[in-house]
C-alpha cells in the first residue's frame, strides 16, 4: 500500500492545470468529481469487460433498477459502468474527449449518475473542453493509481476527506455554509462517545449515526475516523441528508468510495431539505450530529412545517413549538430528537446521543410562552439536555460570532439526571498562523483532551458549572396596578363627545348641569351619579365613549372598581416579573414588588413558564475599572512622546 499523502500531493498538482479558466476556490468543481471517477474506474477495472459483455446481452430486455441490480452483481460492487470507455481508452481520442467522457459517466448505474448530476459536472466538462485543458486533466488522472490493491478503502476515504477539507479552505468565503472546522467536529465526536467505550468495545456492535445537514460529510467522516482509532470492534454506519447539490454529491461520493469493497451503498447520503422532505422518516439512530445553518429563516418551508405542527402536534416532529421564522435552528434540533431510539436495554435499545452546533440565539431568544422557550422547556423538563459548551469566538469560516455545542440525550448517566453542565471553553484556543476567512483561532489536540477531561469529571470548576434543570426555568407573572381616573367636563371635551354622539345633547347638558365643571377624583362615585341621572338609557358603547372623552388618568385619583371586590387594571402600568422556579412566588412578590408598588397585585391566570440559559450570567467575572491616576499617568506619557516626536520633526 502506498502512502495516501503521495496521492493527495499528486492530485493537488493536477489542480494547477485549472489555473486560468478556474479560480482556486472553484477547483473543487473539477477535482472532486474527477477523483471519484478515477477511483471508480480503478475499482471496476477487474470486472469491466464482464459487465460490458453482460450489458450487451441484457440491454433492451431489462432497464432501470432491474438492469442495475444484475450488472451490480457482475461487478461485485454496489455500482457498475457498462460504457466501453475507461480512462485509458478516453485518452485515445483527444478530439472527442468531451463527448466520450459524458458517455462514460452516463454508463454508470443510477446511484452514481445521480451523484454526477448533482455535481453538475457536464457544465465543467464543456468548460474545460473549451479551455483546451480537458484532455490534459483526464491524461494526468489516468496516471494516478487508485486501485484498491494500491489504495485501501480507509486510505481512499482519508484522501477524499483531505481534498474536501483543503478545497473548502480555499473557498473559505462560503465554506461555513457546509463546512465545520475539523477540531470542532473532533470535540463533538469525543463528547458523543465519551461514556460508550464498554458498549462500543463489544465485538460485533453496530451503531447508526445521522447528520441531517451533512454538507460534504465532514462530521460523519470524523466519527468514522474516531471509530477506527478507538473502537475497531464496532461498526458505525453513517447517514446524512443535505439540500445543497454539490455538498450532497461530495458527501455521497465519500460514502460510496468507502463502501466500494464491502457492504453498504450510496444511499447512505440522500438529497433533500430535512425540514420538509425527511428522507429518513420513521428511522431511529444511536447518534446524531449536526451544524445547521446559523440564523437562516424558514419562510419557504413555513407552510408545510406549520401544517405539521398544527395537524400532528407531538405525533409529528415539531410538537413542542415553532421558533420565529427568521431562525430555524431549533427546528433541526426537534427533527433530530424525533429520531431518538428509546431506552430499553432488554431489547438492546440504548437510547441516543446528539451533538449540535448553535449560535447563542437558541439559548435565550424568546420569552416565556414563545416557541423558542417552549422548545427549551420541553427538552429540559424531559431531562434531555446534558450539557452546553461555549466555544471560542472566530472559530468558523464565515462568522466570528460565539458558538455553542449542545449535548442532548435520552440516556443520561445516573449522576447527571436532573442536572445540566455548562462548560466555558472560550479560552481554550490558540491563534492560527494564517487566517481563513473569519477563522482566526483553533483548538489544539491537547486542549480538546483537556476539555473532554473537564467534561467527564462533572464537577464545579472555574470553567465548568453544574446546575439543576430548574435553575434555568422561571415563571413569568403578570403584575397589575389599578386604573385611577379623574372626571372633568370641559367645553372642548364636550364638543368632541357631541361630534361622536350628537343625539345625546340633552343628556350631556343634564350631566354638565348636575356635576358641574370641577374635577371629580372618584370615578366610581361619579359613574353611579351619572347612571342614576340617565336612568340606564344609554348603550354600553356610548358609556364607553363618555368615559374615554371625559376622564383622564391621575395617580391621585381613587382606584376604579371592577365588580364588588376587584379593581380594574391599568394596561399602561402593567408589568411582568420573571420569578425563578425555585423561589416561592408569593414570597418573591411580597419582598421584591409590594415595597415599591403597594397597590399592585398578581394576575396568576396569565402565568407562563419559560426557560433560558444566559451563559454570561454564570461565567461573568467582574473587572473593576482601572484607577484614574494610572490612566492619567499613561495619557501624560503618550502626550510627552508625541511632543518629543514632533520636536524631532521640526528641528
MIDREN-943328 format. One record per residue (C-alpha): z, x, y; residue in three letters. Coordinates in steps of 0.001 Angstrom, whole numbers, plus 500000, padded with zeros to 6 digits. Example, Ala and Ser with C-alpha at 12.3 -4.5 7.8 and 13.67 -1.06 7.14 Angstrom:
2
507800512300495500Ala507140513670498940Ser
# end
This chain:
651
500000500000500000Unk499114501288503455Unk501348501288506498Unk500874497995508344Unk501242499765511711Unk497989501620510992Unk496158498330510599Unk497737496980513783Unk496542500004515741Unk493074499742514225Unk492758496067515131Unk494130496797518589Unk491411499418519096Unk488727496848518226Unk490063494704521084Unk488806497362523510Unk485266496209522689Unk486059492957524506Unk486805494666527789Unk484454493310530442Unk483434489909529093Unk487146489209528490Unk490288489960530438Unk493194491373528352Unk495126488053528382Unk492026486474526753Unk491704488967523894Unk493713486760521551Unk490942484136521647Unk488824486529519574Unk491189488906517848Unk493467486402516133Unk490640484299514615Unk488743487443513573Unk491852488891511901Unk492283485646509989Unk488623485627508970Unk488737489205507743Unk491905488615505725Unk490427485534504069Unk487186487401503411Unk489120490138501577Unk491334487706499668Unk488362485660498428Unk486171488638497561Unk487042488803493804Unk486059485173493191Unk483354484833495845Unk480345484819493504Unk482002482380491100Unk482823479972493952Unk479282480101495345Unk477827479528491880Unk480156476606491199Unk479359475129494587Unk475647475114493783Unk476446473168490624Unk478710470616492320Unk477101470001495715Unk475595466571496030Unk477789465265493209Unk481165465735494926Unk482267466098498508Unk485259466419500833Unk488701466693499178Unk487384466358495634Unk484936469217496115Unk487572471334497897Unk490050470872495059Unk487565472016492402Unk486417475051494398Unk490018476000495285Unk490709476089491564Unk487859478550491071Unk489019480743493969Unk492608480733492723Unk493820480090496283Unk494661477107498451Unk491305477516500182Unk487819478830499468Unk484483479738501070Unk481236478632499459Unk478945480266502029Unk476766483090500663Unk477891485268503587Unk480619487897503633Unk481489490338506407Unk479258492951504763Unk476306490566504499Unk476788489392508094Unk476052492956509235Unk472644492815507551Unk471082490511510145Unk472026491578513707Unk469542489172515302Unk471070486068513703Unk474709487216513655Unk475909484308515810Unk474285481582513721Unk475293483283510468Unk478940483653511496Unk479126479937512341Unk477563479142508955Unk480116481413507273Unk483037479598508939Unk481583476200508020Unk481569477307504403Unk485367477289504228Unk487434474466502774Unk488508471750505223Unk492004473159505859Unk490563476450507160Unk487710474778509052Unk490267472662510881Unk492111475803511976Unk488939477280513465Unk488072474003515167Unk491394474192516984Unk490772477861517784Unk487546476606519424Unk486033479764518024Unk482374478716518236Unk482631478999522027Unk483842482577521646Unk481070483398519168Unk478494482198521684Unk480199484105524491Unk480319487371522518Unk476717486928521388Unk475532486517524975Unk477507489655525937Unk475928491600523015Unk479279492542521523Unk479464490104518578Unk477712492418516122Unk479943495336517152Unk483115493287516689Unk482078491990513253Unk480982495503512161Unk484282497050513203Unk486319494329511494Unk484367494836508277Unk485851498359508171Unk489424497019508220Unk490606496705504618Unk492936493712504432Unk492626493137500681Unk495924492069499020Unk495835495240496909Unk495987497231500157Unk497994494895502396Unk500567492645500742Unk501263489116501975Unk504500490337503539Unk502727493173505347Unk499910490866506445Unk502478488490507863Unk504051491346509822Unk500637492451511116Unk499792488953512292Unk503221488386513865Unk502907491686515713Unk499451490801517034Unk500635487357518134Unk503564488862519990Unk501512491586521677Unk498766489217522772Unk501346486744524068Unk502969489510526071Unk499580490309527589Unk499274486663528552Unk502782486564529984Unk501785484177532772Unk501559481390530197Unk503454482876527260Unk506603480906527951Unk504745477702527128Unk504724478639523452Unk506401481995523032Unk510129482667522837Unk511406486259523196Unk511991487813519794Unk515624488746520473Unk516463485141521424Unk514934483919518163Unk516818486639516296Unk520118485439517749Unk519344481797516959Unk518392482586513363Unk521570484617512809Unk523683481738514127Unk521845479214511950Unk522512481185508757Unk525905482631509779Unk528025480864507149Unk525415480295504447Unk525471483603502566Unk527089482059499493Unk524616479202499484Unk521571481418500014Unk522635484123497561Unk522342481724494623Unk519215482653492622Unk516503480021492809Unk517796478472496037Unk515061476745498010Unk515576475655501633Unk513311473987504191Unk513066474670507924Unk511214472733510651Unk510182473652514181Unk508725470529515884Unk507482472629518854Unk506434475650516822Unk503910477162519224Unk502463480218517493Unk505161480091514808Unk507401482901516069Unk510675481176515223Unk509550480325511708Unk508300483872511153Unk511612485337512319Unk513525483036509969Unk511387484164507060Unk511997487772508062Unk515747487162508032Unk515496485777504506Unk513503488801503336Unk516118491163504773Unk519321489331503836Unk518733486798501062Unk515830487757498828Unk517119485466496099Unk516427482395498248Unk513096480851499160Unk512643479446502681Unk509742477042503164Unk508859476729506829Unk507122473828508540Unk506003473270512087Unk504155470982514442Unk502551471585517825Unk500138469780520140Unk498649472926521731Unk495421473528519817Unk495342477320519986Unk499039477631519264Unk498690475297516281Unk495723477235514922Unk497611480515515257Unk500716479214513507Unk498677477518510762Unk496790480771510170Unk500045482704509968Unk501425480350507320Unk498203480353505332Unk497983484147505448Unk501479484462503990Unk500855481883501280Unk497458483087500047Unk498756484738496873Unk501405482224495895Unk502418478593496227Unk502118476696499492Unk499252475577501672Unk498026475472505227Unk499566472044505685Unk502940473614506463Unk501792473533510084Unk500498470219511408Unk498843469226514635Unk500142466512516932Unk502745465522519511Unk506087465373517693Unk507447462668520008Unk504731460085519330Unk502894461445516285Unk505588462655513894Unk503743464489511121Unk506959464819509080Unk508136461216509247Unk510889460447506749Unk511301464071505633Unk514617465948505699Unk515211469628506411Unk518066472071505829Unk517442473968509054Unk515746473067512311Unk514944475416515169Unk513007474944518393Unk512368475869522007Unk510950472662523548Unk509292472860526973Unk511711473080529913Unk511647470215532408Unk508379468679531177Unk508014464945531805Unk507129462428529107Unk505214459890531216Unk502210459929528895Unk504407459131525897Unk506733456745527727Unk505217453507526428Unk505439454401522731Unk508852456082522996Unk510353453160524929Unk508999450690522360Unk510570452677519520Unk513883452760521391Unk513881449033522167Unk512487447773518874Unk514192450067516373Unk517351451373518036Unk519224453699515669Unk516798452804512885Unk514349454925514874Unk514795458360516387Unk515933457532519904Unk518735455020519389Unk521282456995521428Unk519283456609524630Unk516367457838526693Unk516663460598529294Unk514944460435532648Unk511192460590532401Unk510958463944534209Unk512620465907531372Unk512109465104527696Unk514206467937526224Unk516864465614524766Unk514152463538523071Unk513250466570520965Unk516911467028520051Unk517167463421518834Unk513901463854516940Unk515365466877515133Unk518700465196514351Unk516716462361512763Unk515606464893510143Unk519128465976509159Unk519842465966505456Unk523026464037504619Unk526047465878503211Unk526526465153499509Unk527323468293497547Unk527302466415494212Unk523654465638494857Unk523136469223496104Unk522676467968499646Unk524436470347502022Unk523612468833505393Unk521606470527508133Unk521989473038510942Unk519983473050514144Unk519443475618516911Unk517604474645520090Unk516995476332523453Unk517580474272526597Unk517769474849530311Unk521058473903531960Unk519933470360532737Unk520732468688529355Unk524340469925529614Unk525315467834532610Unk522432465821534096Unk523086462090534270Unk526343460286534968Unk528327458052532624Unk526142455345531138Unk522883457226531775Unk520503458072528940Unk521400461770529014Unk525146461122528988Unk524836458585526173Unk522899461105524069Unk525572463760524652Unk528264461194523836Unk526560460252520570Unk526263463881519479Unk529789464923520484Unk531566461803519182Unk529676462226515904Unk531228465748515842Unk527832467426515510Unk527898469823518469Unk529243473098517104Unk528604475468519997Unk526715476214523195Unk525763479805524056Unk524781480710527617Unk522013483321527609Unk521374485879530370Unk519001484873533139Unk515498486365533364Unk515079486313529591Unk511911484209529389Unk508344484994530415Unk507631482043532669Unk511057481272534136Unk514072483198535335Unk516498480274535097Unk519597480222532939Unk519069479035529365Unk521411477838526634Unk521307477706522845Unk522850474602521290Unk524037474753517669Unk524179471250516202Unk525167470435512620Unk526457467619510438Unk528347470079508213Unk530872471856510411Unk533369474089508703Unk536857472597508411Unk538269474860511136Unk535548473724513551Unk535915469986513050Unk536679468210516304Unk536023471443518208Unk533232472836520382Unk532768476544521021Unk531381477842524298Unk530123481429524345Unk529269483102527644Unk526604485666526733Unk525241486014530272Unk526461489613530487Unk525026490609527094Unk521746492183528176Unk520045495401529088Unk517298495844531717Unk513757496195530415Unk511826499321531236Unk508830497160532168Unk508996493541533263Unk506827490927531540Unk506307488087533988Unk509761486717534808Unk511276488506531833Unk513262491474533117Unk516117491546530610Unk516520491732526861Unk519361491531524359Unk519701494623522194Unk520284494530518437Unk523825495826518979Unk524518493069521489Unk523183490445519079Unk525567491780516426Unk528443491611518929Unk527579488003519817Unk527331486943516175Unk530695488588515507Unk532234486872518554Unk530807483546517389Unk532124483976513871Unk535656484916514979Unk536023481475516590Unk538945482435518833Unk539505482274522587Unk538438485380524489Unk537014486294527876Unk533505485363526737Unk534452482656524263Unk536463479460524611Unk537310476742522093Unk537674473119523196Unk538399469749521651Unk535461467337521669Unk537384465040524034Unk537677467790526651Unk534104467101527716Unk534482463323527970Unk535616461160530839Unk535906457524531821Unk534085456511534978Unk536382453981536602Unk535294451770539487Unk537816451794542345Unk537638448807544680Unk539154448185548091Unk539467444796549790Unk536993443392552244Unk538578442850555684Unk536736440577558127Unk537275439733561791Unk535765436475563084Unk534480436120566648Unk531780433910568123Unk529629435361570879Unk526601433949572686Unk524263436484571044Unk525562435727567534Unk525402432013568261Unk521742432325569253Unk520977434353566118Unk522569431731563881Unk520706428874565522Unk517415430728565088Unk518090430590561336Unk519696427122561176Unk518665425115564278Unk519639421820562626Unk523320422844562734Unk523545422942566548Unk526109420141566806Unk528322421692564140Unk528211425134565807Unk529141423599569135Unk532127421909567477Unk533259425189565846Unk532840427029569147Unk534883424412570983Unk537656424280568364Unk538083428024567577Unk537085429496570891Unk535680432966571562Unk538760435063570825Unk538796437373567753Unk540370435898564618Unk541817438621562308Unk542369436461559205Unk539108435159557820Unk540894433265555048Unk542657431045557592Unk539600430816559832Unk537370429696556977Unk539830426945555971Unk539831425566559522Unk536013425626559696Unk535580423862556352Unk538140421230557347Unk536306420687560629Unk532885420401558950Unk534216418254556082Unk532300420316553467Unk528867419033554531Unk527186422490554739Unk525268424092551896Unk526625427283550317Unk523678429249551724Unk524499428017555246Unk528130429078554881Unk526887432496553766Unk524651432885556820Unk527537431776559091Unk529831434454557685Unk527164437172557895Unk526485436384561559Unk529973435760562967Unk532173438182561013Unk532473441960561178Unk534352444431559034Unk537613445562560591Unk540226447762558871Unk542942445973560859Unk541931442531559630Unk543555440656556755Unk542189441071553240Unk539635438448552215Unk540777436374549262Unk538635435685546218Unk540310432859544380Unk544081432451544487Unk545286435912543487Unk542324438276543787Unk540696439921546745Unk537017440258547488Unk535914443909547178Unk534098445711549962Unk530913447293548491Unk530866449902551247Unk534343451131550261Unk533664451125546530Unk534328454496544892Unk534388455990541405Unk536786458284539604Unk535854460387536560Unk539096460453534602Unk539311462866531620Unk539606461098528265Unk542840462922527535Unk544550461513530650Unk546175458078530930Unk544021456079533339Unk546888454079534878Unk548968457227535447Unk545997459013536991Unk545333456078539299Unk548965455909540420Unk549181459643541084Unk545724460509542416Unk544386457365544100Unk547117454981545328Unk548887457595547503Unk545677457870549538Unk544458454241549476Unk547419451923548724Unk545334448737548814Unk542910449923546078Unk542606448543542561Unk540539449330539452Unk537826447072538086Unk538196448045534423Unk535389445682533351Unk532944448273534692Unk534385451277532808Unk531822453697531363Unk532452456692529117Unk530434459815529832Unk530182463386528545Unk529082466563530300Unk529511470294529772Unk529876472114533069Unk529644475657531757Unk530518477404535002Unk533760475458535319Unk535161477124532227Unk533974480679532868Unk534187480910536644Unk536081483953537889Unk537185483740541481Unk536179486781543513Unk538193486980546750Unk536161487868549840Unk536322491466550951Unk538726492432553699Unk537185492075557160Unk538367495539558144Unk536363497063555283Unk533244495095556288Unk533654496132559954Unk534001499759558914Unk530799499608556831Unk528880497950559673Unk530063500616562090Unk528909503344559706Unk525477501712559430Unk525224501444563220Unk526113505114563622Unk523490506074561032Unk520823504036562847Unk521727505658566169Unk521555509095564557Unk518094508407563136Unk516844507033566458Unk518144510103568227Unk516190512342565820Unk513010510409566564Unk513389510540570341Unk514326514214570605Unk
# end
